[in-house]
Amino acid sequence: MKIFKKIKSSFSNFILKLAKENKKNFSDEKLDCCTLNKKNK
């Protein structure tokens, strides 16, 4: 069962890093096409 704990720990760390980067890039505002400078199709 150690392998599953290691996988879970690695995945949790990955998600936390991803959330940290997203917050740095996009702050706390709601993401939509206007804030991302995308045109509507």
CHARMM internal coordinates of N, CA and C (Angstrom, degrees):
IC EDIT
DIST 1 N 1 CA 1.4531
DIST 1 CA 1 C 1.5361
ANGL 1 N 1 CA 1 C 112.32
DIST 1 C 2 N 1.3122
ANGL 1 CA 1 C 2 N 117.43
DIHE 1 N 1 CA 1 C 2 N -10.86
DIST 2 N 2 CA 1.4618
ANGL 1 C 2 N 2 CA 119.75
DIHE 1 CA 1 C 2 N 2 CA 178.30
DIST 2 CA 2 C 1.5226
ANGL 2 N 2 CA 2 C 111.72
DIHE 1 C 2 N 2 CA 2 C -61.96
DIST 2 C 3 N 1.3227
ANGL 2 CA 2 C 3 N 115.93
DIHE 2 N 2 CA 2 C 3 N -35.02
DIST 3 N 3 CA 1.4685
ANGL 2 C 3 N 3 CA 119.83
DIHE 2 CA 2 C 3 N 3 CA -178.42
DIST 3 CA 3 C 1.5243
ANGL 3 N 3 CA 3 C 111.07
DIHE 2 C 3 N 3 CA 3 C -62.86
DIST 3 C 4 N 1.3510
ANGL 3 CA 3 C 4 N 116.94
DIHE 3 N 3 CA 3 C 4 N -38.45
DIST 4 N 4 CA 1.4553
ANGL 3 C 4 N 4 CA 120.28
DIHE 3 CA 3 C 4 N 4 CA 179.84
DIST 4 CA 4 C 1.5270
ANGL 4 N 4 CA 4 C 111.62
DIHE 3 C 4 N 4 CA 4 C -69.24
DIST 4 C 5 N 1.3111
ANGL 4 CA 4 C 5 N 116.68
DIHE 4 N 4 CA 4 C 5 N -36.38
DIST 5 N 5 CA 1.4748
ANGL 4 C 5 N 5 CA 120.04
DIHE 4 CA 4 C 5 N 5 CA 176.72
DIST 5 CA 5 C 1.5225
ANGL 5 N 5 CA 5 C 110.41
DIHE 4 C 5 N 5 CA 5 C -66.25
DIST 5 C 6 N 1.3349
ANGL 5 CA 5 C 6 N 116.68
DIHE 5 N 5 CA 5 C 6 N -38.08
DIST 6 N 6 CA 1.4619
ANGL 5 C 6 N 6 CA 120.89
DIHE 5 CA 5 C 6 N 6 CA 178.45
DIST 6 CA 6 C 1.5265
ANGL 6 N 6 CA 6 C 110.69
DIHE 5 C 6 N 6 CA 6 C -66.29
DIST 6 C 7 N 1.3353
ANGL 6 CA 6 C 7 N 117.03
DIHE 6 N 6 CA 6 C 7 N -42.76
DIST 7 N 7 CA 1.4657
ANGL 6 C 7 N 7 CA 121.14
DIHE 6 CA 6 C 7 N 7 CA 177.93
DIST 7 CA 7 C 1.5183
ANGL 7 N 7 CA 7 C 110.50
DIHE 6 C 7 N 7 CA 7 C -63.79
DIST 7 C 8 N 1.3256
ANGL 7 CA 7 C 8 N 116.63
DIHE 7 N 7 CA 7 C 8 N -44.28
DIST 8 N 8 CA 1.4646
ANGL 7 C 8 N 8 CA 120.83
DIHE 7 CA 7 C 8 N 8 CA 179.31
DIST 8 CA 8 C 1.5299
ANGL 8 N 8 CA 8 C 110.77
DIHE 7 C 8 N 8 CA 8 C -62.33
DIST 8 C 9 N 1.3111
ANGL 8 CA 8 C 9 N 116.74
DIHE 8 N 8 CA 8 C 9 N -42.49
DIST 9 N 9 CA 1.4651
ANGL 8 C 9 N 9 CA 121.13
DIHE 8 CA 8 C 9 N 9 CA 179.44
DIST 9 CA 9 C 1.5258
ANGL 9 N 9 CA 9 C 111.08
DIHE 8 C 9 N 9 CA 9 C -64.08
DIST 9 C 10 N 1.3264
ANGL 9 CA 9 C 10 N 116.78
DIHE 9 N 9 CA 9 C 10 N -43.97
DIST 10 N 10 CA 1.4638
ANGL 9 C 10 N 10 CA 120.72
DIHE 9 CA 9 C 10 N 10 CA 179.43
DIST 10 CA 10 C 1.5220
ANGL 10 N 10 CA 10 C 111.07
DIHE 9 C 10 N 10 CA 10 C -63.82
DIST 10 C 11 N 1.3246
ANGL 10 CA 10 C 11 N 116.59
DIHE 10 N 10 CA 10 C 11 N -42.86
DIST 11 N 11 CA 1.4544
ANGL 10 C 11 N 11 CA 120.91
DIHE 10 CA 10 C 11 N 11 CA 179.79
DIST 11 CA 11 C 1.5328
ANGL 11 N 11 CA 11 C 110.86
DIHE 10 C 11 N 11 CA 11 C -64.94
DIST 11 C 12 N 1.3254
ANGL 11 CA 11 C 12 N 116.88
DIHE 11 N 11 CA 11 C 12 N -41.93
DIST 12 N 12 CA 1.4671
ANGL 11 C 12 N 12 CA 120.51
DIHE 11 CA 11 C 12 N 12 CA 178.10
DIST 12 CA 12 C 1.5187
ANGL 12 N 12 CA 12 C 111.13
DIHE 11 C 12 N 12 CA 12 C -61.98
DIST 12 C 13 N 1.3217
ANGL 12 CA 12 C 13 N 116.71
DIHE 12 N 12 CA 12 C 13 N -42.31
DIST 13 N 13 CA 1.4616
ANGL 12 C 13 N 13 CA 120.24
DIHE 12 CA 12 C 13 N 13 CA 178.29
DIST 13 CA 13 C 1.5229
ANGL 13 N 13 CA 13 C 111.36
DIHE 12 C 13 N 13 CA 13 C -63.93
DIST 13 C 14 N 1.3241
ANGL 13 CA 13 C 14 N 116.68
DIHE 13 N 13 CA 13 C 14 N -39.57
DIST 14 N 14 CA 1.4584
ANGL 13 C 14 N 14 CA 121.24
DIHE 13 CA 13 C 14 N 14 CA 177.53
DIST 14 CA 14 C 1.5254
ANGL 14 N 14 CA 14 C 110.94
DIHE 13 C 14 N 14 CA 14 C -61.74
DIST 14 C 15 N 1.3332
ANGL 14 CA 14 C 15 N 117.23
DIHE 14 N 14 CA 14 C 15 N -46.26
DIST 15 N 15 CA 1.4696
ANGL 14 C 15 N 15 CA 121.77
DIHE 14 CA 14 C 15 N 15 CA -179.93
DIST 15 CA 15 C 1.5232
ANGL 15 N 15 CA 15 C 110.59
DIHE 14 C 15 N 15 CA 15 C -63.41
DIST 15 C 16 N 1.3116
ANGL 15 CA 15 C 16 N 117.84
DIHE 15 N 15 CA 15 C 16 N -40.93
DIST 16 N 16 CA 1.4661
ANGL 15 C 16 N 16 CA 120.37
DIHE 15 CA 15 C 16 N 16 CA 178.81
DIST 16 CA 16 C 1.5270
ANGL 16 N 16 CA 16 C 111.62
DIHE 15 C 16 N 16 CA 16 C -64.78
DIST 16 C 17 N 1.3351
ANGL 16 CA 16 C 17 N 117.03
DIHE 16 N 16 CA 16 C 17 N -41.04
DIST 17 N 17 CA 1.4716
ANGL 16 C 17 N 17 CA 120.06
DIHE 16 CA 16 C 17 N 17 CA 177.16
DIST 17 CA 17 C 1.5180
ANGL 17 N 17 CA 17 C 111.04
DIHE 16 C 17 N 17 CA 17 C -64.78
DIST 17 C 18 N 1.3201
ANGL 17 CA 17 C 18 N 116.53
DIHE 17 N 17 CA 17 C 18 N -40.89
DIST 18 N 18 CA 1.4587
ANGL 17 C 18 N 18 CA 121.38
DIHE 17 CA 17 C 18 N 18 CA 179.05
DIST 18 CA 18 C 1.5282
ANGL 18 N 18 CA 18 C 110.72
DIHE 17 C 18 N 18 CA 18 C -62.78
DIST 18 C 19 N 1.3206
ANGL 18 CA 18 C 19 N 117.21
DIHE 18 N 18 CA 18 C 19 N -44.21
DIST 19 N 19 CA 1.4643
ANGL 18 C 19 N 19 CA 121.58
DIHE 18 CA 18 C 19 N 19 CA 178.78
DIST 19 CA 19 C 1.5297
ANGL 19 N 19 CA 19 C 110.73
DIHE 18 C 19 N 19 CA 19 C -63.31
DIST 19 C 20 N 1.3074
ANGL 19 CA 19 C 20 N 116.72
DIHE 19 N 19 CA 19 C 20 N -40.21
DIST 20 N 20 CA 1.4682
ANGL 19 C 20 N 20 CA 121.27
DIHE 19 CA 19 C 20 N 20 CA 179.66
DIST 20 CA 20 C 1.5304
ANGL 20 N 20 CA 20 C 111.05
DIHE 19 C 20 N 20 CA 20 C -63.72
DIST 20 C 21 N 1.3314
ANGL 20 CA 20 C 21 N 117.14
DIHE 20 N 20 CA 20 C 21 N -43.98
DIST 21 N 21 CA 1.4573
ANGL 20 C 21 N 21 CA 121.37
DIHE 20 CA 20 C 21 N 21 CA 178.42
DIST 21 CA 21 C 1.5260
ANGL 21 N 21 CA 21 C 111.69
DIHE 20 C 21 N 21 CA 21 C -66.20
DIST 21 C 22 N 1.3282
ANGL 21 CA 21 C 22 N 117.05
DIHE 21 N 21 CA 21 C 22 N -41.23
DIST 22 N 22 CA 1.4639
ANGL 21 C 22 N 22 CA 120.29
DIHE 21 CA 21 C 22 N 22 CA 178.26
DIST 22 CA 22 C 1.5187
ANGL 22 N 22 CA 22 C 110.97
DIHE 21 C 22 N 22 CA 22 C -62.92
DIST 22 C 23 N 1.3197
ANGL 22 CA 22 C 23 N 117.04
DIHE 22 N 22 CA 22 C 23 N -40.91
DIST 23 N 23 CA 1.4637
ANGL 22 C 23 N 23 CA 120.18
DIHE 22 CA 22 C 23 N 23 CA 178.92
DIST 23 CA 23 C 1.5243
ANGL 23 N 23 CA 23 C 110.34
DIHE 22 C 23 N 23 CA 23 C -65.45
DIST 23 C 24 N 1.3271
ANGL 23 CA 23 C 24 N 117.04
DIHE 23 N 23 CA 23 C 24 N -38.26
DIST 24 N 24 CA 1.4594
ANGL 23 C 24 N 24 CA 120.76
DIHE 23 CA 23 C 24 N 24 CA 178.61
DIST 24 CA 24 C 1.5265
ANGL 24 N 24 CA 24 C 111.05
DIHE 23 C 24 N 24 CA 24 C -66.19
DIST 24 C 25 N 1.3293
ANGL 24 CA 24 C 25 N 116.98
DIHE 24 N 24 CA 24 C 25 N -41.09
DIST 25 N 25 CA 1.4689
ANGL 24 C 25 N 25 CA 121.17
DIHE 24 CA 24 C 25 N 25 CA -177.09
DIST 25 CA 25 C 1.5205
ANGL 25 N 25 CA 25 C 113.37
DIHE 24 C 25 N 25 CA 25 C -78.65
DIST 25 C 26 N 1.3180
ANGL 25 CA 25 C 26 N 117.60
DIHE 25 N 25 CA 25 C 26 N -37.90
DIST 26 N 26 CA 1.4637
ANGL 25 C 26 N 26 CA 120.84
DIHE 25 CA 25 C 26 N 26 CA -171.92
DIST 26 CA 26 C 1.5249
ANGL 26 N 26 CA 26 C 114.03
DIHE 25 C 26 N 26 CA 26 C -116.66
DIST 26 C 27 N 1.3136
ANGL 26 CA 26 C 27 N 118.51
DIHE 26 N 26 CA 26 C 27 N 0.80
DIST 27 N 27 CA 1.4675
ANGL 26 C 27 N 27 CA 125.99
DIHE 26 CA 26 C 27 N 27 CA -175.94
DIST 27 CA 27 C 1.5216
ANGL 27 N 27 CA 27 C 110.12
DIHE 26 C 27 N 27 CA 27 C 54.33
DIST 27 C 28 N 1.3280
ANGL 27 CA 27 C 28 N 118.17
DIHE 27 N 27 CA 27 C 28 N -148.26
DIST 28 N 28 CA 1.4609
ANGL 27 C 28 N 28 CA 121.35
DIHE 27 CA 27 C 28 N 28 CA -175.01
DIST 28 CA 28 C 1.5238
ANGL 28 N 28 CA 28 C 112.43
DIHE 27 C 28 N 28 CA 28 C -102.64
DIST 28 C 29 N 1.3228
ANGL 28 CA 28 C 29 N 117.74
DIHE 28 N 28 CA 28 C 29 N 8.68
DIST 29 N 29 CA 1.4605
ANGL 28 C 29 N 29 CA 119.34
DIHE 28 CA 28 C 29 N 29 CA -177.29
DIST 29 CA 29 C 1.5235
ANGL 29 N 29 CA 29 C 111.61
DIHE 28 C 29 N 29 CA 29 C -77.84
DIST 29 C 30 N 1.3127
ANGL 29 CA 29 C 30 N 114.82
DIHE 29 N 29 CA 29 C 30 N 158.15
DIST 30 N 30 CA 1.4579
ANGL 29 C 30 N 30 CA 120.74
DIHE 29 CA 29 C 30 N 30 CA 178.17
DIST 30 CA 30 C 1.5225
ANGL 30 N 30 CA 30 C 109.25
DIHE 29 C 30 N 30 CA 30 C -70.19
DIST 30 C 31 N 1.3292
ANGL 30 CA 30 C 31 N 116.78
DIHE 30 N 30 CA 30 C 31 N 133.19
DIST 31 N 31 CA 1.4521
ANGL 30 C 31 N 31 CA 120.54
DIHE 30 CA 30 C 31 N 31 CA -179.91
DIST 31 CA 31 C 1.5194
ANGL 31 N 31 CA 31 C 110.27
DIHE 30 C 31 N 31 CA 31 C -86.00
DIST 31 C 32 N 1.3044
ANGL 31 CA 31 C 32 N 115.94
DIHE 31 N 31 CA 31 C 32 N 126.46
DIST 32 N 32 CA 1.4581
ANGL 31 C 32 N 32 CA 121.92
DIHE 31 CA 31 C 32 N 32 CA 172.72
DIST 32 CA 32 C 1.5276
ANGL 32 N 32 CA 32 C 108.39
DIHE 31 C 32 N 32 CA 32 C -149.26
DIST 32 C 33 N 1.3198
ANGL 32 CA 32 C 33 N 116.84
DIHE 32 N 32 CA 32 C 33 N 179.50
DIST 33 N 33 CA 1.4630
ANGL 32 C 33 N 33 CA 119.93
DIHE 32 CA 32 C 33 N 33 CA -174.79
DIST 33 CA 33 C 1.5310
ANGL 33 N 33 CA 33 C 112.59
DIHE 32 C 33 N 33 CA 33 C -62.44
DIST 33 C 34 N 1.3186
ANGL 33 CA 33 C 34 N 117.29
DIHE 33 N 33 CA 33 C 34 N -31.85
DIST 34 N 34 CA 1.4707
ANGL 33 C 34 N 34 CA 119.86
DIHE 33 CA 33 C 34 N 34 CA -178.24
DIST 34 CA 34 C 1.5277
ANGL 34 N 34 CA 34 C 111.40
DIHE 33 C 34 N 34 CA 34 C -70.19
DIST 34 C 35 N 1.3208
ANGL 34 CA 34 C 35 N 117.18
DIHE 34 N 34 CA 34 C 35 N -42.08
DIST 35 N 35 CA 1.4573
ANGL 34 C 35 N 35 CA 119.28
DIHE 34 CA 34 C 35 N 35 CA -178.56
DIST 35 CA 35 C 1.5162
ANGL 35 N 35 CA 35 C 112.22
DIHE 34 C 35 N 35 CA 35 C -75.14
DIST 35 C 36 N 1.3291
ANGL 35 CA 35 C 36 N 117.42
DIHE 35 N 35 CA 35 C 36 N -19.65
DIST 36 N 36 CA 1.4562
ANGL 35 C 36 N 36 CA 120.99
DIHE 35 CA 35 C 36 N 36 CA 178.86
DIST 36 CA 36 C 1.5213
ANGL 36 N 36 CA 36 C 112.48
DIHE 35 C 36 N 36 CA 36 C -97.61
DIST 36 C 37 N 1.3474
ANGL 36 CA 36 C 37 N 117.02
DIHE 36 N 36 CA 36 C 37 N 6.19
DIST 37 N 37 CA 1.4684
ANGL 36 C 37 N 37 CA 123.47
DIHE 36 CA 36 C 37 N 37 CA -179.92
DIST 37 CA 37 C 1.5186
ANGL 37 N 37 CA 37 C 112.63
DIHE 36 C 37 N 37 CA 37 C 56.83
DIST 37 C 38 N 1.3074
ANGL 37 CA 37 C 38 N 116.54
DIHE 37 N 37 CA 37 C 38 N 44.50
DIST 38 N 38 CA 1.4668
ANGL 37 C 38 N 38 CA 121.38
DIHE 37 CA 37 C 38 N 38 CA 175.96
DIST 38 CA 38 C 1.5186
ANGL 38 N 38 CA 38 C 108.71
DIHE 37 C 38 N 38 CA 38 C -109.04
DIST 38 C 39 N 1.3106
ANGL 38 CA 38 C 39 N 115.53
DIHE 38 N 38 CA 38 C 39 N 144.67
DIST 39 N 39 CA 1.4508
ANGL 38 C 39 N 39 CA 120.35
DIHE 38 CA 38 C 39 N 39 CA 177.33
DIST 39 CA 39 C 1.5141
ANGL 39 N 39 CA 39 C 110.25
DIHE 38 C 39 N 39 CA 39 C -86.49
DIST 39 C 40 N 1.3200
ANGL 39 CA 39 C 40 N 115.82
DIHE 39 N 39 CA 39 C 40 N 147.70
DIST 40 N 40 CA 1.4585
ANGL 39 C 40 N 40 CA 120.61
DIHE 39 CA 39 C 40 N 40 CA 174.35
DIST 40 CA 40 C 1.5155
ANGL 40 N 40 CA 40 C 109.08
DIHE 39 C 40 N 40 CA 40 C -73.16
DIST 40 C 41 N 1.3050
ANGL 40 CA 40 C 41 N 116.19
DIHE 40 N 40 CA 40 C 41 N 145.47
DIST 41 N 41 CA 1.4636
ANGL 40 C 41 N 41 CA 120.05
DIHE 40 CA 40 C 41 N 41 CA 178.03
DIST 41 CA 41 C 1.4885
ANGL 41 N 41 CA 41 C 110.78
DIHE 40 C 41 N 41 CA 41 C -85.85
END
COOR INIT
IC SEED 1 N 1 CA 1 C
IC BUILD
